[in-house]
Amino acid sequence: MSPPLITGLHINAVALGDSCRICAIWRVSRPAGPWPACEPAFALLLPRRGTEQDWAAETALRALREQRLGDGPVCVDLATTVDGIAVDTLRPGLCESGLLEASRAALGEGQQEWAELARGNPSAFHAAASDGYVLLRHAAVVTACDPAGPGGRVPVVHEREHRVLRAYGAALLAHAGAGS
């Protein structure tokens, strides 16, 4: 039987002084129990604008201001609890490579590129940090789950949203079917 999935949002950002760049917002799911940080079993890249994304970005930015983790890349996980949506974890550093690569393929740039810009050209970073990202392609990352642990990671990146959603949905259904 497959373990139930825990869902939430995973946000990649880069901070430099008072500026912060939201690099990617992912809807993520992972099996209940211990699981590696920044390695969801299922991740779907969301467009930057939308009610959920705007709220998530504001929540992440508020948490980053309160925690004062310093300059550089950071990941913020938001989880649904009995008390509502809350910040689950904040981790300094770059995200896991699978999400970084999928972000780069879908957005043309990602957390790593923004971290390099912040280090190499702070004024350019400050000037562009608040610009919203533009989805060039839709993306998802699926990890084959089996009882022995995570298997291979499969990025799905395509210009057409329906192809990515179809592959992502099929992976979620396969996971649910494994529990039957």
Biotite code that builds the C-alpha atoms (Angstrom):
import biotite.structure as struc

atoms = struc.array([
    struc.Atom([0.000, 0.000, 0.000], chain_id="A", res_id=1, res_name="MET", atom_name="CA", element="C"),
    struc.Atom([1.347, 3.437, -0.928], chain_id="A", res_id=2, res_name="SER", atom_name="CA", element="C"),
    struc.Atom([1.654, 5.963, 1.883], chain_id="A", res_id=3, res_name="PRO", atom_name="CA", element="C"),
    struc.Atom([-0.682, 8.970, 1.683], chain_id="A", res_id=4, res_name="PRO", atom_name="CA", element="C"),
    struc.Atom([0.673, 12.099, 0.029], chain_id="A", res_id=5, res_name="LEU", atom_name="CA", element="C"),
    struc.Atom([1.301, 15.347, 1.884], chain_id="A", res_id=6, res_name="ILE", atom_name="CA", element="C"),
    struc.Atom([0.871, 18.404, -0.333], chain_id="A", res_id=7, res_name="THR", atom_name="CA", element="C"),
    struc.Atom([2.065, 21.979, -0.088], chain_id="A", res_id=8, res_name="GLY", atom_name="CA", element="C"),
    struc.Atom([4.013, 24.644, -1.923], chain_id="A", res_id=9, res_name="LEU", atom_name="CA", element="C"),
    struc.Atom([7.773, 24.910, -2.377], chain_id="A", res_id=10, res_name="HIS", atom_name="CA", element="C"),
    struc.Atom([9.233, 28.329, -3.193], chain_id="A", res_id=11, res_name="ILE", atom_name="CA", element="C"),
    struc.Atom([12.746, 29.036, -4.484], chain_id="A", res_id=12, res_name="ASN", atom_name="CA", element="C"),
    struc.Atom([13.974, 32.551, -3.792], chain_id="A", res_id=13, res_name="ALA", atom_name="CA", element="C"),
    struc.Atom([17.159, 34.623, -3.657], chain_id="A", res_id=14, res_name="VAL", atom_name="CA", element="C"),
    struc.Atom([17.565, 37.455, -1.154], chain_id="A", res_id=15, res_name="ALA", atom_name="CA", element="C"),
    struc.Atom([19.994, 40.381, -1.299], chain_id="A", res_id=16, res_name="LEU", atom_name="CA", element="C"),
    struc.Atom([19.544, 43.119, 1.261], chain_id="A", res_id=17, res_name="GLY", atom_name="CA", element="C"),
    struc.Atom([15.968, 44.372, 1.040], chain_id="A", res_id=18, res_name="ASP", atom_name="CA", element="C"),
    struc.Atom([15.380, 42.769, -2.372], chain_id="A", res_id=19, res_name="SER", atom_name="CA", element="C"),
    struc.Atom([14.092, 39.257, -2.860], chain_id="A", res_id=20, res_name="CYS", atom_name="CA", element="C"),
    struc.Atom([13.479, 37.372, -6.100], chain_id="A", res_id=21, res_name="ARG", atom_name="CA", element="C"),
    struc.Atom([10.813, 34.662, -6.147], chain_id="A", res_id=22, res_name="ILE", atom_name="CA", element="C"),
    struc.Atom([12.447, 32.292, -8.636], chain_id="A", res_id=23, res_name="CYS", atom_name="CA", element="C"),
    struc.Atom([9.855, 29.492, -8.794], chain_id="A", res_id=24, res_name="ALA", atom_name="CA", element="C"),
    struc.Atom([6.693, 28.348, -7.044], chain_id="A", res_id=25, res_name="ILE", atom_name="CA", element="C"),
    struc.Atom([6.027, 24.614, -7.095], chain_id="A", res_id=26, res_name="TRP", atom_name="CA", element="C"),
    struc.Atom([2.958, 22.667, -5.953], chain_id="A", res_id=27, res_name="ARG", atom_name="CA", element="C"),
    struc.Atom([4.541, 19.631, -4.318], chain_id="A", res_id=28, res_name="VAL", atom_name="CA", element="C"),
    struc.Atom([3.508, 16.277, -2.900], chain_id="A", res_id=29, res_name="SER", atom_name="CA", element="C"),
    struc.Atom([5.509, 13.688, -1.025], chain_id="A", res_id=30, res_name="ARG", atom_name="CA", element="C"),
    struc.Atom([4.723, 10.534, 0.925], chain_id="A", res_id=31, res_name="PRO", atom_name="CA", element="C"),
    struc.Atom([4.051, 10.973, 4.645], chain_id="A", res_id=32, res_name="ALA", atom_name="CA", element="C"),
    struc.Atom([7.089, 10.368, 6.836], chain_id="A", res_id=33, res_name="GLY", atom_name="CA", element="C"),
    struc.Atom([10.737, 11.278, 6.430], chain_id="A", res_id=34, res_name="PRO", atom_name="CA", element="C"),
    struc.Atom([11.658, 12.536, 2.976], chain_id="A", res_id=35, res_name="TRP", atom_name="CA", element="C"),
    struc.Atom([14.737, 14.448, 1.731], chain_id="A", res_id=36, res_name="PRO", atom_name="CA", element="C"),
    struc.Atom([14.482, 18.251, 1.740], chain_id="A", res_id=37, res_name="ALA", atom_name="CA", element="C"),
    struc.Atom([13.719, 19.889, -1.615], chain_id="A", res_id=38, res_name="CYS", atom_name="CA", element="C"),
    struc.Atom([13.014, 16.496, -3.226], chain_id="A", res_id=39, res_name="GLU", atom_name="CA", element="C"),
    struc.Atom([9.252, 16.150, -3.558], chain_id="A", res_id=40, res_name="PRO", atom_name="CA", element="C"),
    struc.Atom([7.855, 12.980, -5.106], chain_id="A", res_id=41, res_name="ALA", atom_name="CA", element="C"),
    struc.Atom([5.673, 15.149, -7.359], chain_id="A", res_id=42, res_name="PHE", atom_name="CA", element="C"),
    struc.Atom([6.193, 18.815, -8.257], chain_id="A", res_id=43, res_name="ALA", atom_name="CA", element="C"),
    struc.Atom([4.241, 21.031, -10.646], chain_id="A", res_id=44, res_name="LEU", atom_name="CA", element="C"),
    struc.Atom([5.601, 24.481, -11.564], chain_id="A", res_id=45, res_name="LEU", atom_name="CA", element="C"),
    struc.Atom([2.969, 27.178, -11.139], chain_id="A", res_id=46, res_name="LEU", atom_name="CA", element="C"),
    struc.Atom([2.736, 30.436, -13.076], chain_id="A", res_id=47, res_name="PRO", atom_name="CA", element="C"),
    struc.Atom([3.933, 33.394, -10.976], chain_id="A", res_id=48, res_name="ARG", atom_name="CA", element="C"),
    struc.Atom([0.607, 35.206, -10.916], chain_id="A", res_id=49, res_name="ARG", atom_name="CA", element="C"),
    struc.Atom([-2.591, 33.915, -9.401], chain_id="A", res_id=50, res_name="GLY", atom_name="CA", element="C"),
    struc.Atom([-4.342, 34.132, -6.051], chain_id="A", res_id=51, res_name="THR", atom_name="CA", element="C"),
    struc.Atom([-2.535, 31.131, -4.566], chain_id="A", res_id=52, res_name="GLU", atom_name="CA", element="C"),
    struc.Atom([0.850, 32.178, -5.930], chain_id="A", res_id=53, res_name="GLN", atom_name="CA", element="C"),
    struc.Atom([0.516, 35.801, -4.777], chain_id="A", res_id=54, res_name="ASP", atom_name="CA", element="C"),
    struc.Atom([-0.438, 34.631, -1.310], chain_id="A", res_id=55, res_name="TRP", atom_name="CA", element="C"),
    struc.Atom([2.424, 32.101, -1.245], chain_id="A", res_id=56, res_name="ALA", atom_name="CA", element="C"),
    struc.Atom([4.965, 34.709, -2.351], chain_id="A", res_id=57, res_name="ALA", atom_name="CA", element="C"),
    struc.Atom([3.790, 37.173, 0.326], chain_id="A", res_id=58, res_name="GLU", atom_name="CA", element="C"),
    struc.Atom([3.907, 34.472, 3.001], chain_id="A", res_id=59, res_name="THR", atom_name="CA", element="C"),
    struc.Atom([7.422, 33.447, 1.949], chain_id="A", res_id=60, res_name="ALA", atom_name="CA", element="C"),
    struc.Atom([8.665, 37.058, 1.795], chain_id="A", res_id=61, res_name="LEU", atom_name="CA", element="C"),
    struc.Atom([7.219, 37.799, 5.245], chain_id="A", res_id=62, res_name="ARG", atom_name="CA", element="C"),
    struc.Atom([8.908, 34.687, 6.694], chain_id="A", res_id=63, res_name="ALA", atom_name="CA", element="C"),
    struc.Atom([12.227, 35.655, 5.097], chain_id="A", res_id=64, res_name="LEU", atom_name="CA", element="C"),
    struc.Atom([12.022, 39.186, 6.556], chain_id="A", res_id=65, res_name="ARG", atom_name="CA", element="C"),
    struc.Atom([11.208, 37.789, 10.008], chain_id="A", res_id=66, res_name="GLU", atom_name="CA", element="C"),
    struc.Atom([13.880, 35.061, 9.976], chain_id="A", res_id=67, res_name="GLN", atom_name="CA", element="C"),
    struc.Atom([16.634, 37.250, 8.472], chain_id="A", res_id=68, res_name="ARG", atom_name="CA", element="C"),
    struc.Atom([18.567, 34.331, 6.982], chain_id="A", res_id=69, res_name="LEU", atom_name="CA", element="C"),
    struc.Atom([20.921, 36.695, 5.171], chain_id="A", res_id=70, res_name="GLY", atom_name="CA", element="C"),
    struc.Atom([21.749, 37.083, 1.510], chain_id="A", res_id=71, res_name="ASP", atom_name="CA", element="C"),
    struc.Atom([21.661, 34.242, -0.981], chain_id="A", res_id=72, res_name="GLY", atom_name="CA", element="C"),
    struc.Atom([19.403, 31.464, -2.192], chain_id="A", res_id=73, res_name="PRO", atom_name="CA", element="C"),
    struc.Atom([16.707, 30.028, 0.075], chain_id="A", res_id=74, res_name="VAL", atom_name="CA", element="C"),
    struc.Atom([13.843, 27.534, -0.152], chain_id="A", res_id=75, res_name="CYS", atom_name="CA", element="C"),
    struc.Atom([10.553, 28.007, 1.682], chain_id="A", res_id=76, res_name="VAL", atom_name="CA", element="C"),
    struc.Atom([8.075, 25.172, 2.214], chain_id="A", res_id=77, res_name="ASP", atom_name="CA", element="C"),
    struc.Atom([4.445, 26.001, 2.949], chain_id="A", res_id=78, res_name="LEU", atom_name="CA", element="C"),
    struc.Atom([2.220, 23.287, 4.410], chain_id="A", res_id=79, res_name="ALA", atom_name="CA", element="C"),
    struc.Atom([-1.450, 22.864, 5.185], chain_id="A", res_id=80, res_name="THR", atom_name="CA", element="C"),
    struc.Atom([-2.053, 22.284, 8.894], chain_id="A", res_id=81, res_name="THR", atom_name="CA", element="C"),
    struc.Atom([-5.164, 22.027, 11.073], chain_id="A", res_id=82, res_name="VAL", atom_name="CA", element="C"),
    struc.Atom([-4.691, 25.748, 11.781], chain_id="A", res_id=83, res_name="ASP", atom_name="CA", element="C"),
    struc.Atom([-4.431, 26.681, 8.084], chain_id="A", res_id=84, res_name="GLY", atom_name="CA", element="C"),
    struc.Atom([-1.544, 27.293, 5.712], chain_id="A", res_id=85, res_name="ILE", atom_name="CA", element="C"),
    struc.Atom([1.775, 27.946, 7.434], chain_id="A", res_id=86, res_name="ALA", atom_name="CA", element="C"),
    struc.Atom([5.506, 28.118, 6.773], chain_id="A", res_id=87, res_name="VAL", atom_name="CA", element="C"),
    struc.Atom([6.833, 24.621, 7.340], chain_id="A", res_id=88, res_name="ASP", atom_name="CA", element="C"),
    struc.Atom([10.561, 25.151, 6.746], chain_id="A", res_id=89, res_name="THR", atom_name="CA", element="C"),
    struc.Atom([13.066, 27.739, 5.528], chain_id="A", res_id=90, res_name="LEU", atom_name="CA", element="C"),
    struc.Atom([16.391, 26.441, 4.226], chain_id="A", res_id=91, res_name="ARG", atom_name="CA", element="C"),
    struc.Atom([19.280, 28.582, 3.043], chain_id="A", res_id=92, res_name="PRO", atom_name="CA", element="C"),
    struc.Atom([21.070, 27.351, -0.058], chain_id="A", res_id=93, res_name="GLY", atom_name="CA", element="C"),
    struc.Atom([20.198, 26.191, -3.541], chain_id="A", res_id=94, res_name="LEU", atom_name="CA", element="C"),
    struc.Atom([17.323, 23.818, -4.134], chain_id="A", res_id=95, res_name="CYS", atom_name="CA", element="C"),
    struc.Atom([17.723, 20.213, -5.248], chain_id="A", res_id=96, res_name="GLU", atom_name="CA", element="C"),
    struc.Atom([19.106, 19.879, -8.783], chain_id="A", res_id=97, res_name="SER", atom_name="CA", element="C"),
    struc.Atom([15.987, 18.294, -10.336], chain_id="A", res_id=98, res_name="GLY", atom_name="CA", element="C"),
    struc.Atom([13.823, 21.297, -9.487], chain_id="A", res_id=99, res_name="LEU", atom_name="CA", element="C"),
    struc.Atom([16.609, 23.709, -10.492], chain_id="A", res_id=100, res_name="LEU", atom_name="CA", element="C"),
    struc.Atom([16.970, 22.082, -13.914], chain_id="A", res_id=101, res_name="GLU", atom_name="CA", element="C"),
    struc.Atom([13.220, 21.970, -14.538], chain_id="A", res_id=102, res_name="ALA", atom_name="CA", element="C"),
    struc.Atom([12.901, 25.641, -13.496], chain_id="A", res_id=103, res_name="SER", atom_name="CA", element="C"),
    struc.Atom([15.698, 26.623, -15.867], chain_id="A", res_id=104, res_name="ARG", atom_name="CA", element="C"),
    struc.Atom([14.098, 24.687, -18.743], chain_id="A", res_id=105, res_name="ALA", atom_name="CA", element="C"),
    struc.Atom([10.646, 26.188, -18.110], chain_id="A", res_id=106, res_name="ALA", atom_name="CA", element="C"),
    struc.Atom([11.617, 29.734, -17.161], chain_id="A", res_id=107, res_name="LEU", atom_name="CA", element="C"),
    struc.Atom([14.902, 30.238, -18.985], chain_id="A", res_id=108, res_name="GLY", atom_name="CA", element="C"),
    struc.Atom([16.618, 30.911, -15.662], chain_id="A", res_id=109, res_name="GLU", atom_name="CA", element="C"),
    struc.Atom([16.267, 29.795, -12.094], chain_id="A", res_id=110, res_name="GLY", atom_name="CA", element="C"),
    struc.Atom([17.453, 30.116, -8.545], chain_id="A", res_id=111, res_name="GLN", atom_name="CA", element="C"),
    struc.Atom([21.075, 29.378, -9.401], chain_id="A", res_id=112, res_name="GLN", atom_name="CA", element="C"),
    struc.Atom([21.223, 32.071, -12.098], chain_id="A", res_id=113, res_name="GLU", atom_name="CA", element="C"),
    struc.Atom([19.604, 34.632, -9.777], chain_id="A", res_id=114, res_name="TRP", atom_name="CA", element="C"),
    struc.Atom([22.051, 33.737, -6.986], chain_id="A", res_id=115, res_name="ALA", atom_name="CA", element="C"),
    struc.Atom([24.952, 34.268, -9.401], chain_id="A", res_id=116, res_name="GLU", atom_name="CA", element="C"),
    struc.Atom([23.509, 37.626, -10.502], chain_id="A", res_id=117, res_name="LEU", atom_name="CA", element="C"),
    struc.Atom([23.114, 38.732, -6.867], chain_id="A", res_id=118, res_name="ALA", atom_name="CA", element="C"),
    struc.Atom([26.779, 37.875, -6.189], chain_id="A", res_id=119, res_name="ARG", atom_name="CA", element="C"),
    struc.Atom([28.193, 39.207, -9.457], chain_id="A", res_id=120, res_name="GLY", atom_name="CA", element="C"),
    struc.Atom([26.032, 42.269, -10.172], chain_id="A", res_id=121, res_name="ASN", atom_name="CA", element="C"),
    struc.Atom([24.041, 43.382, -7.115], chain_id="A", res_id=122, res_name="PRO", atom_name="CA", element="C"),
    struc.Atom([22.659, 46.516, -8.815], chain_id="A", res_id=123, res_name="SER", atom_name="CA", element="C"),
    struc.Atom([21.228, 44.456, -11.710], chain_id="A", res_id=124, res_name="ALA", atom_name="CA", element="C"),
    struc.Atom([19.739, 42.029, -9.198], chain_id="A", res_id=125, res_name="PHE", atom_name="CA", element="C"),
    struc.Atom([18.065, 44.856, -7.239], chain_id="A", res_id=126, res_name="HIS", atom_name="CA", element="C"),
    struc.Atom([16.699, 46.375, -10.472], chain_id="A", res_id=127, res_name="ALA", atom_name="CA", element="C"),
    struc.Atom([15.112, 43.117, -11.691], chain_id="A", res_id=128, res_name="ALA", atom_name="CA", element="C"),
    struc.Atom([14.321, 41.199, -8.486], chain_id="A", res_id=129, res_name="ALA", atom_name="CA", element="C"),
    struc.Atom([10.679, 42.249, -8.246], chain_id="A", res_id=130, res_name="SER", atom_name="CA", element="C"),
    struc.Atom([9.847, 41.385, -11.876], chain_id="A", res_id=131, res_name="ASP", atom_name="CA", element="C"),
    struc.Atom([7.588, 38.357, -12.144], chain_id="A", res_id=132, res_name="GLY", atom_name="CA", element="C"),
    struc.Atom([8.881, 35.317, -13.917], chain_id="A", res_id=133, res_name="TYR", atom_name="CA", element="C"),
    struc.Atom([7.362, 34.277, -17.224], chain_id="A", res_id=134, res_name="VAL", atom_name="CA", element="C"),
    struc.Atom([6.593, 30.639, -17.954], chain_id="A", res_id=135, res_name="LEU", atom_name="CA", element="C"),
    struc.Atom([8.154, 29.798, -21.324], chain_id="A", res_id=136, res_name="LEU", atom_name="CA", element="C"),
    struc.Atom([7.194, 26.138, -20.907], chain_id="A", res_id=137, res_name="ARG", atom_name="CA", element="C"),
    struc.Atom([5.218, 24.201, -18.324], chain_id="A", res_id=138, res_name="HIS", atom_name="CA", element="C"),
    struc.Atom([7.094, 21.814, -16.057], chain_id="A", res_id=139, res_name="ALA", atom_name="CA", element="C"),
    struc.Atom([6.662, 18.986, -13.591], chain_id="A", res_id=140, res_name="ALA", atom_name="CA", element="C"),
    struc.Atom([9.081, 16.639, -11.840], chain_id="A", res_id=141, res_name="VAL", atom_name="CA", element="C"),
    struc.Atom([7.968, 13.130, -10.928], chain_id="A", res_id=142, res_name="VAL", atom_name="CA", element="C"),
    struc.Atom([9.927, 10.692, -8.774], chain_id="A", res_id=143, res_name="THR", atom_name="CA", element="C"),
    struc.Atom([9.115, 7.035, -9.207], chain_id="A", res_id=144, res_name="ALA", atom_name="CA", element="C"),
    struc.Atom([8.071, 5.895, -5.734], chain_id="A", res_id=145, res_name="CYS", atom_name="CA", element="C"),
    struc.Atom([8.274, 2.335, -4.558], chain_id="A", res_id=146, res_name="ASP", atom_name="CA", element="C"),
    struc.Atom([8.258, 0.766, -1.081], chain_id="A", res_id=147, res_name="PRO", atom_name="CA", element="C"),
    struc.Atom([12.062, 0.606, -1.099], chain_id="A", res_id=148, res_name="ALA", atom_name="CA", element="C"),
    struc.Atom([12.340, 4.389, -1.525], chain_id="A", res_id=149, res_name="GLY", atom_name="CA", element="C"),
    struc.Atom([12.551, 7.001, -4.255], chain_id="A", res_id=150, res_name="PRO", atom_name="CA", element="C"),
    struc.Atom([13.470, 5.822, -7.719], chain_id="A", res_id=151, res_name="GLY", atom_name="CA", element="C"),
    struc.Atom([14.321, 7.752, -10.850], chain_id="A", res_id=152, res_name="GLY", atom_name="CA", element="C"),
    struc.Atom([13.387, 11.408, -11.308], chain_id="A", res_id=153, res_name="ARG", atom_name="CA", element="C"),
    struc.Atom([11.572, 12.305, -14.487], chain_id="A", res_id=154, res_name="VAL", atom_name="CA", element="C"),
    struc.Atom([11.287, 15.969, -15.512], chain_id="A", res_id=155, res_name="PRO", atom_name="CA", element="C"),
    struc.Atom([8.398, 16.781, -17.843], chain_id="A", res_id=156, res_name="VAL", atom_name="CA", element="C"),
    struc.Atom([8.850, 20.091, -19.651], chain_id="A", res_id=157, res_name="VAL", atom_name="CA", element="C"),
    struc.Atom([6.701, 21.115, -22.590], chain_id="A", res_id=158, res_name="HIS", atom_name="CA", element="C"),
    struc.Atom([5.322, 24.274, -24.198], chain_id="A", res_id=159, res_name="GLU", atom_name="CA", element="C"),
    struc.Atom([1.786, 22.975, -23.859], chain_id="A", res_id=160, res_name="ARG", atom_name="CA", element="C"),
    struc.Atom([0.331, 22.839, -20.398], chain_id="A", res_id=161, res_name="GLU", atom_name="CA", element="C"),
    struc.Atom([-2.040, 19.964, -21.156], chain_id="A", res_id=162, res_name="HIS", atom_name="CA", element="C"),
    struc.Atom([0.833, 17.579, -21.966], chain_id="A", res_id=163, res_name="ARG", atom_name="CA", element="C"),
    struc.Atom([2.594, 18.337, -18.682], chain_id="A", res_id=164, res_name="VAL", atom_name="CA", element="C"),
    struc.Atom([-0.641, 18.136, -16.689], chain_id="A", res_id=165, res_name="LEU", atom_name="CA", element="C"),
    struc.Atom([-1.570, 14.835, -18.343], chain_id="A", res_id=166, res_name="ARG", atom_name="CA", element="C"),
    struc.Atom([1.818, 13.275, -17.462], chain_id="A", res_id=167, res_name="ALA", atom_name="CA", element="C"),
    struc.Atom([1.718, 14.719, -13.946], chain_id="A", res_id=168, res_name="TYR", atom_name="CA", element="C"),
    struc.Atom([-1.849, 13.511, -13.364], chain_id="A", res_id=169, res_name="GLY", atom_name="CA", element="C"),
    struc.Atom([-1.013, 10.032, -14.668], chain_id="A", res_id=170, res_name="ALA", atom_name="CA", element="C"),
    struc.Atom([1.901, 9.799, -12.220], chain_id="A", res_id=171, res_name="ALA", atom_name="CA", element="C"),
    struc.Atom([-0.330, 10.841, -9.302], chain_id="A", res_id=172, res_name="LEU", atom_name="CA", element="C"),
    struc.Atom([-2.974, 8.286, -10.340], chain_id="A", res_id=173, res_name="LEU", atom_name="CA", element="C"),
    struc.Atom([-0.337, 5.573, -10.666], chain_id="A", res_id=174, res_name="ALA", atom_name="CA", element="C"),
    struc.Atom([0.827, 6.362, -7.135], chain_id="A", res_id=175, res_name="HIS", atom_name="CA", element="C"),
    struc.Atom([-2.755, 6.229, -5.847], chain_id="A", res_id=176, res_name="ALA", atom_name="CA", element="C"),
    struc.Atom([-3.368, 2.975, -7.733], chain_id="A", res_id=177, res_name="GLY", atom_name="CA", element="C"),
    struc.Atom([-0.312, 1.394, -6.151], chain_id="A", res_id=178, res_name="ALA", atom_name="CA", element="C"),
    struc.Atom([-2.061, 1.785, -2.799], chain_id="A", res_id=179, res_name="GLY", atom_name="CA", element="C"),
    struc.Atom([-5.131, -0.167, -3.906], chain_id="A", res_id=180, res_name="SER", atom_name="CA", element="C"),
])
